[in-house]
Amino acid sequence: MGRFTRRGFVAAASTVAGNLLLSKRSGQAQALSNSKKASHPGSDLKLWYTSPASQWVDALPIGNGRLGAMVFGGGATKPVDAKDSAADHAAGPVPTDPAKETLVLNEDTLWSGLPVDGNNLDAKQYLTAVRQAVLDQKDYHLADQICHKMQGLFAEAYQPIGSLHVDCTHSGAVTGYRRELDLASATVTTRYKVDDVEYERSAFASAPDRAIVLRISASKPGQLHATIWAAGALVKSVQTIGSNRLLLTGKAAKHIAGAGHPGSEIPVVHSDVPGEGMYYAAITEVKTEGGQIAAHEGKLLIQGATTCTLLLTVTTGYRSFDQKPDMSQDEVSQRASRQLDAAATRTYSDLVRRHVEDYRRFFDRVTLSLGPDKTDSNTAASQPTDERLKNFAAAPDPSLLALYFQYGRYLLISSSRPGTQPANLQGIWNYQVQPPWSCNWTSNINIQMNYWPAESCNLTECTEPLLAFIADLSHTGARAARETYGLPGWVSHHNIDLWRAANPVGTGVGSPTWANWSMSGPWLCGHLYEHYRFTRDREFLRTRAYPLMKGSAEFCLAWLIEDGNGHLTTCPSESTENDFMAPDGKPAMTSAGCTMDMALIRELFTNCILSAKELGVDEVFAAKLDAARSRLIPYQVGKFGQLQEWAIDFEESTPGQRHMSHMYPLYPGSEITPRGTPQLAKAARVSLERRLANGGAYTGWSRAWAIAFWSRLGDGDKAWESLSMLMQHSTNVNLFDTHPAGKTSIFQIDGNFGATAAIAEMLMQSHTGVIDLLPALPVAWPAGEVKGLKARGAVEVGLRWEQGKAVSAMIRPDFSGEYQLRAPEGQKIESISNGSSVPQRTLSDGSVACRLTAKRTYRVSFA
């Protein structure tokens, strides 16, 4: 990731007396909660704390894919300062009063800017010169200088809606405080007492009703007194509508210039012209049981209520990535009001039921237990989550990793749903007008890592925003290929925004190692083919995936040139965010044929060839790809026994670089495996060891990648070691992944997703075409059980193990056919049965082959 560029509704109709706490309520929501707990035996699914969040990054996230909120469980002493710099990202407000509540709001289409052509129209005239500098003159510094001349505009930034505040007033002191996020119901709850009155606040983001809901209750009638107000850095006005609605309106910036960008002396450019930045609206409706509501000076005042329910909807003026966001403020506000009206027809209990049922259809698919049941009051799970994290080094807690795994799945469900934008650098949660790296889609690993767990962790629907995003990008990418390079097909680079910017960013000041990196298209296309491998959806392959893959392959085919040694190479070529020591002993960035380029193009060509054969199309084109593939620079082993990062065995200028791009064919790619390519796997291990020995993996996402590497190398103990480092050094108190930023850390969600995927890889792998069971089980996990993981081939897998050995497995294919399974190291498959034994045969690689019938569950036993 480049240092410059990163990124009236109806009250609940109930006969239950108003003085009952929500935690004691009867009805469907409580029944669902109890059912959820029962469906996850042996796993704790709550993050909980004994004090409010002291900063934005410590709050608890809720989201429905489109709308998001960070719930503080307390009130701020000042409004959320969305103008903080990236270095102040973790600071935010300082909530001190647990009787107040703060929700910082986001909507996934609120971005600065508008569609523009960010390509540098002079760029293509420099392509020949940069290639000559590298291949003929071996002047890598000159190549770097020329690359600056090919850079276009920087991308825009994700923006905050503002914040909603509920300030309750009490006559006594708060005691018995607790706030929690329940992953079983996707609900944040805060509880406390004042004298003999118990108070509870519950917040959730409903996907079916497109709204955020906050419910506040008192255990005795008439004890709820509160002021409701809203604020935000981009807010134009806050006004009351009638006695129970609050309308917040605002406008995103015309342009945001990130730190170090041209124009950063005026980093936020506002405009009152429609379409130069989009309008937005957030509207809140308040209903009470008992008491009174009154509007006063842009706030809503509640007196003497027993419960108070807030329902909030948000809309923006976004139309499409290729259309100006020129919808008027009135139209935007009316759309928000209509959404609120629709949600407001439902009772609170109905809102809860619909929310939980919708969420659980995703979340309930997978369960994970690492170790014995954690229900005893003396166990780690009975401690607050921040204490568990603090104690992790002294008392390693595998069950916390199980919680972390499910938290990653929760975050993906909450930030990526069909019809929404993909999860960005912070999912959907951001409070800053100038967020770190613009809170955009950084595509030299970060957006890809966000989706690593989607398929294997049984959340395939959550990939839909990414798949649609790639289709959009192919349009702007075709323009970038034509205008920047004069080539066919489509290309994209390292920064992408709402407007699907595909050009190399940098405006002449970006480091080529990130700004000019041109391989995000092939990497993103890998997700298209992986979705097909996991689902076996042939129609998806035919109508959506293959055309996009083909367009990317057309660019890559034209991008390849002769290297002078009989191979095809890429130039200019960058190893993401790393540089090397040029012959003069000084760092340089731009060369030819970096290992990652070769890996991505080889994978793309292979996937296109396989797809064309499967679909019976493009035989001639597939033959061209095959011929070019055979001439790509092969993987090489360098002087240290490492997998080379560059085509030439350059010295690394930063041996501890957080990016490990040359390791792509180990993970998430599948070309390098210990069984299939043992020498290359050995070299990859040397590369990994060298990176870590020199301080690599110091960011959360880089550490997550290391865990995945160890998993693919079959070293569970090393994977556990890196997991432990992740928890100790790159995990915030609310389990958010962190990235170092000076004296503090900032939130970056990719590490959460990467580590979740890596944990799944430790338990089950399928990238070679064989379903490997417990391929990287660490000694620290002697017993456990997982259900619902997905293997390629559309197979659901469950496993149980004791004393470090597999006891049983459950296999359920979606399609009939032959499948291959491999037992853990030191074990063998004894039987496969579905009422009767299934014939199996042992293959030369130690796996067993068997024919299974679709939609039937098979039990596998081990010896």
Helices and strands as residue ranges (DSSP letters): G 22-24, H 28-39, E 46-49, G 56-58, E 60-63, E 67-71, E 75-76, G 86-88, E 95-97, E 100-107, G 123-126, H 127-131, I 132-136, H 140-148, E 162-168, E 174-182, E 187-194, E 197-206, E 211-218, E 224-231, E 235-241, E 245-251, E 255-256, E 268-269, E 279-289, E 292-296, E 299-305, E 307-316, H 329-343, H 348-363, E 367-370, G 380-382, H 385-390, H 398-415, G 436-439, E 441-442, H 446-450, H 452-456, G 460-463, H 464-480, I 481-485, E 495-496, H 512-515, H 520-535, H 538-540, I 541-545, H 546-559, E 561-562, E 568-569, E 580-581, E 587-588, H 595-615, H 619-629, E 651-652, G 661-663, H 678-693, H 700-712, H 716-729, E 738-741, E 744-747, H 750-763, E 764-765, E 771-773, E 784-791, E 795-802, E 805-813, E 817-822, E 829-833, E 840-842, E 848-852, E 858-862
